[in-house]
């Protein structure tokens, strides 16, 4: 299985100090940062667009992992790729099952690593053929839209199912990921840990990252 990585979610950073926050992530040994994009329709919140992703790209050489929580993500995927997104994850619920192969091909054609995300109530077992097409999968462990929510334990069996079915696929988890839940989800098979408020509010973010990625939680 791929090594564990912690991905700070920039939704929880201080946007008035964006360049400094990105520099701090790099100094902490972070390799990938997570960028949440919300359209105010697919989820009840509105965040940022390609212009801000472009500003992030100018400020850092860290990998930008962009998560499109949007009703029509394919209408905007190329713009985010052109702005500097290295990976783009879209929601299965937004794409729908009809024509999913062609839709994922369209996402891959942007040149970004492709990802497919699932809300907590979505049965991933119904999507295994689509998951086999992508570079990474993400399970929401909260209902998407706002940071700081509590982890939903009912998602854990889905992590285990996916790890059993796809031994080498990067599996992200996003929502309520902190020092308490990290050991649980890594044991289940997750290896990409999106961490927002728990990272940016931690007294030692570099230590949190090192601990999370070590796999040694005793």
C-alpha positions in Angstrom: 0.0 0.0 0.0 1.1 3.6 -0.7 2.7 5.5 2.2 0.4 7.6 4.4 0.3 11.3 3.7 -1.4 14.1 5.7 -3.0 16.8 3.5 -3.7 20.1 5.3 -7.1 21.4 4.1 -6.6 25.0 3.2 -10.3 25.7 4.0 -9.1 26.0 7.6 -6.1 28.3 7.0 -5.9 32.0 7.4 -6.5 33.3 3.9 -5.2 36.7 4.8 -1.9 35.0 5.2 -2.2 32.5 2.4 1.4 32.5 1.1 2.7 32.3 4.7 0.3 29.4 5.5 1.5 27.5 2.4 5.1 28.2 3.3 4.4 26.9 6.8 3.0 23.7 5.3 6.1 23.1 3.3 8.3 23.8 6.3 6.3 21.2 8.2 7.2 18.6 5.6 3.8 18.5 3.9 3.9 17.3 0.3 0.2 17.9 -0.7 -2.3 20.5 0.3 -6.1 20.0 -0.1 -8.2 22.7 -1.7 -12.0 22.6 -1.2 -14.1 24.3 -3.8 -17.8 24.7 -3.1 -20.4 26.2 -5.4 -23.2 27.0 -2.9 -25.5 24.5 -4.6 -24.0 21.0 -4.3 -23.2 21.9 -0.8 -24.5 24.8 1.4 -21.3 26.9 1.3 -19.4 29.0 -1.2 -15.6 29.1 -1.2 -13.1 29.9 -4.0 -12.5 29.7 -7.7 -9.7 29.2 -10.2 -8.2 32.7 -9.6 -7.4 31.8 -6.0 -6.0 28.4 -7.0 -3.8 30.3 -9.4 -2.6 32.5 -6.6 -1.8 29.3 -4.6 0.1 28.0 -7.5 2.3 31.1 -7.7 2.9 30.9 -4.0 4.0 27.3 -3.7 5.3 24.2 -5.5 3.4 21.9 -3.2 1.0 19.5 -4.9 -2.5 21.1 -5.1 -5.2 18.5 -4.6 -8.4 20.2 -5.6 -11.8 18.9 -4.5 -14.7 20.1 -6.5 -17.9 20.0 -4.5 -20.0 21.3 -7.4 -23.1 20.4 -9.2 -21.4 20.7 -12.7 -17.8 20.0 -11.9 -16.8 19.1 -15.5 -17.8 22.6 -16.6 -15.0 24.0 -14.5 -12.4 21.2 -14.3 -10.2 22.5 -17.1 -10.2 26.0 -15.6 -8.9 24.6 -12.3 -6.3 22.5 -14.1 -5.2 25.6 -16.0 -5.0 27.5 -12.7 -2.5 24.9 -11.4 -4.5 22.0 -9.9 -2.4 18.9 -9.9 -5.2 16.6 -8.9 -8.9 17.1 -9.3 -11.5 15.1 -7.4 -15.2 15.3 -8.3 -18.3 13.8 -6.6 -19.9 10.6 -7.9 -23.2 12.1 -6.8 -22.7 15.1 -9.1 -21.7 13.0 -12.1 -24.3 10.3 -11.8 -24.0 6.8 -13.0 -25.1 7.3 -16.6 -22.1 7.8 -18.9 -19.7 7.8 -16.0 -16.8 6.3 -18.1 -17.0 9.1 -20.6 -17.3 11.7 -17.8 -14.2 10.4 -16.0 -12.4 10.3 -19.4 -13.3 14.0 -19.8 -11.8 14.8 -16.4 -8.6 12.8 -17.2 -8.3 14.7 -20.4 -7.5 17.9 -18.4 -4.2 16.4 -17.5 -4.9 16.3 -13.8 -4.8 13.2 -11.6 -8.4 12.1 -11.4 -10.3 11.4 -8.2 -13.8 10.4 -7.3 -15.4 11.4 -4.0 -18.4 9.9 -2.1 -20.7 11.4 0.5 -21.2 9.5 3.7 -24.5 8.0 2.6 -23.4 6.8 -0.8 -22.8 3.0 -1.2 -19.4 2.7 -2.8 -19.9 -0.9 -3.6 -22.2 0.3 -6.4 -19.4 2.3 -8.0 -16.5 -0.2 -8.2 -16.2 0.0 -12.0 -15.9 3.8 -11.9 -13.5 3.7 -9.0 -11.3 1.3 -11.1 -10.9 4.2 -13.6 -9.5 6.8 -11.3 -6.2 7.7 -9.7 -7.6 8.2 -6.2 -10.8 7.9 -4.3 -12.1 10.0 -1.4 -14.6 9.1 1.3 -16.3 12.0 3.1 -16.3 11.2 6.8 -18.6 14.2 7.4 -21.4 15.7 5.4 -19.6 18.2 3.1 -20.0 21.9 3.3 -18.3 23.1 6.5 -15.1 22.4 8.4 -15.0 21.3 12.0 -17.6 18.6 11.9 -17.5 15.3 13.9 -16.2 12.2 12.2 -18.9 9.7 11.1 -17.8 6.2 12.2 -20.3 4.5 9.8 -17.9 5.3 6.9 -15.2 3.0 8.3 -16.5 -0.3 6.8 -16.5 1.5 3.3 -12.8 2.3 3.8 -12.1 -1.4 4.6 -14.2 -2.5 1.6 -12.3 -0.3 -0.8 -8.9 -1.3 0.6 -9.7 -4.9 0.2 -11.0 -4.4 -3.4 -8.2 -1.9 -4.4 -5.0 -2.7 -2.6 -2.9 -0.1 -4.3 -5.4 2.8 -4.8 -4.8 5.9 -2.7 -7.8 6.3 -0.4 -8.5 9.7 1.0 -10.7 10.5 4.0 -11.9 14.0 4.7 -13.8 15.3 7.7 -13.1 15.0 11.4 -9.6 13.7 10.8 -7.5 14.4 13.9 -5.3 12.7 16.5 -8.2 10.6 17.7 -9.4 9.3 14.3 -6.2 9.0 12.4 -5.2 5.7 13.9 -8.6 4.2 13.2 -8.8 5.2 9.5 -5.2 4.2 8.8 -6.0 0.8 10.3 -9.0 0.6 8.0 -6.8 1.3 5.0 -7.0 5.0 4.4 -3.6 6.5 3.4 -4.5 10.1 2.4 -5.6 12.0 5.5 -7.2 15.4 4.8 -6.9 17.4 8.0 -8.2 20.9 8.4 -8.9 22.6 11.7 -7.0 19.9 13.6 -3.9 20.7 11.6 -4.0 24.5 11.5 -5.0 24.7 15.2 -2.4 22.2 16.4 0.4 23.6 18.5 2.9 21.5 16.5 1.6 21.0 13.0 4.9 19.5 11.9 4.8 17.0 14.7 1.2 16.1 13.8 2.2 15.5 10.2 5.2 13.4 11.2 3.2 11.3 13.6 0.3 10.8 11.2 2.6 9.7 8.4 4.7 7.4 10.7 1.9 4.9 11.3 3.2 4.5 14.8 0.3 5.4 17.0 1.0 3.6 20.3 
